[in-house]
Amino acid sequence: MKLSGFTDKKLVDLGIAARTKDDLISRMVDLLGRSPKIKDKAAFLRDVRAREALVPTGVGYGVGFPHAKSDAATSVVFAVGRADTGIDFEALDKEPVRLVFLIAAPKGEEPSRVYLNLMARLSFLMKDQANRKRLLTTDSVADVMALLDSID
């Protein structure tokens, strides 16, 4: 499973100017909306906000994984964002978030396995401090894509 198969270079933004978690999520939804796999950005944004209201998705290490299953998504897809400054994301470790992976999946049974596997693989990738540092310092989308594919 190559992680790059679930995203695209146009779904990576290494300079998101946001001040709040909601602003960052909104900008990430705009970014993910570039994908033809998102058919209704407004509906997807509502679904992400509803999911985020249940349990915040700041996982620690300066990383957030907002996500939602939504009728607005036709298949599993994600966007990668890096905020210019740290954002309070209600993370478990209370650290501000700069790296965000917004994940979308269609509602239903079949994509659940792929969706959960994708989240697990991205989490594994971001647990490594060197990987986080690489994403925080690179200005190359190609470097981001290569990092995504650095694990099997």
C-alpha positions in Angstrom: 0.0 0.0 0.0 1.7 3.2 -1.2 0.4 6.1 0.7 1.0 8.4 -2.3 -1.7 6.4 -4.1 -4.3 8.1 -1.8 -3.2 11.7 -2.4 -1.7 13.9 -5.1 0.9 16.6 -5.4 -1.8 19.2 -5.7 -3.2 18.0 -2.3 0.0 19.1 -0.5 0.4 22.6 1.0 3.5 23.4 2.9 2.6 27.0 3.8 -0.9 27.2 5.3 -1.6 30.5 7.0 -4.2 29.7 9.7 -4.8 31.1 13.2 -7.3 28.6 14.7 -8.1 24.9 14.4 -11.3 25.6 12.6 -9.5 27.9 10.1 -6.9 25.2 9.5 -9.5 22.5 9.0 -11.4 24.8 6.6 -8.3 25.5 4.6 -7.5 21.8 4.5 -11.0 21.0 3.2 -10.4 23.6 0.5 -7.1 21.8 -0.3 -8.7 18.4 -0.4 -11.5 19.8 -2.5 -9.1 19.9 -5.4 -9.5 16.2 -5.6 -12.3 14.8 -7.9 -12.9 12.3 -5.0 -14.6 15.1 -3.0 -17.8 16.0 -4.7 -19.2 18.5 -2.1 -16.7 20.5 -0.1 -19.3 22.2 2.1 -20.9 18.8 3.1 -17.4 17.3 3.8 -16.5 20.3 6.0 -19.7 19.8 8.0 -18.8 16.1 8.4 -15.2 16.9 9.5 -16.4 19.5 12.0 -19.0 17.0 13.4 -16.3 14.3 13.8 -13.9 16.8 15.4 -16.6 17.8 17.9 -16.8 14.2 19.1 -13.1 13.8 19.9 -10.3 16.2 18.8 -7.8 14.7 16.4 -4.6 16.3 17.6 -2.6 13.2 18.3 0.6 14.7 19.7 4.0 15.5 18.3 2.6 18.5 16.6 0.4 16.4 14.3 -3.3 16.4 13.6 -5.4 13.8 11.8 -8.8 15.4 11.1 -11.0 12.9 9.3 -14.5 11.9 8.4 -16.5 9.3 6.5 -18.8 11.3 4.3 -21.3 11.0 1.4 -19.2 13.9 -0.1 -16.3 11.5 -0.7 -16.3 8.9 -3.5 -13.2 7.1 -2.3 -10.4 7.3 0.3 -8.2 10.3 -0.2 -6.1 12.6 2.0 -4.4 16.0 1.9 -1.1 17.0 3.7 -0.7 20.5 5.2 1.9 22.3 7.1 0.8 25.4 9.1 3.0 28.4 9.2 2.6 28.6 13.0 1.5 26.1 15.6 -2.3 25.8 16.1 -4.0 24.7 19.3 -5.7 21.5 18.2 -6.6 20.2 21.6 -3.8 17.6 21.2 -3.3 14.9 23.8 0.2 16.4 24.7 -1.1 20.0 24.5 1.5 20.8 21.9 0.5 23.1 19.0 -0.1 21.3 15.6 1.8 22.2 12.4 1.4 19.0 10.4 -2.1 18.0 9.4 -3.3 15.0 7.4 -7.0 15.5 6.4 -8.5 12.1 5.5 -11.8 11.5 3.7 -13.6 8.2 3.1 -17.0 7.4 1.7 -19.6 6.1 4.1 -20.1 2.4 4.0 -18.5 -0.9 4.9 -15.8 -1.5 2.3 -13.7 1.6 2.6 -13.4 1.2 6.4 -10.5 -1.3 6.2 -8.6 1.0 3.8 -9.4 4.1 5.8 -8.3 2.7 9.1 -5.1 1.2 7.5 -4.3 4.5 6.0 -4.7 6.3 9.3 -2.5 3.7 11.0 0.2 4.0 8.5 0.3 7.8 8.6 0.4 7.6 12.4 3.3 5.2 12.3 5.1 7.5 9.8 4.6 10.5 12.1 5.7 8.8 15.3 9.3 9.1 14.0 10.9 12.4 14.9 13.1 12.4 11.8 10.0 12.1 9.6 8.3 15.0 11.3 11.4 17.1 11.1 11.7 16.3 7.4 8.1 17.5 6.8 8.6 20.6 8.9 11.8 21.7 7.0 11.2 20.6 3.4 9.9 23.0 0.7 9.6 20.2 -1.8 6.3 18.5 -2.5 8.3 15.7 -4.2 10.1 15.1 -0.9 6.8 14.8 0.9 5.6 12.3 -1.7 8.8 10.3 -1.3 8.5 10.3 2.5 4.9 9.0 2.2 6.2 6.1 0.2 9.2 5.4 2.5 7.2 2.7 4.5 5.8 -0.5 3.1 
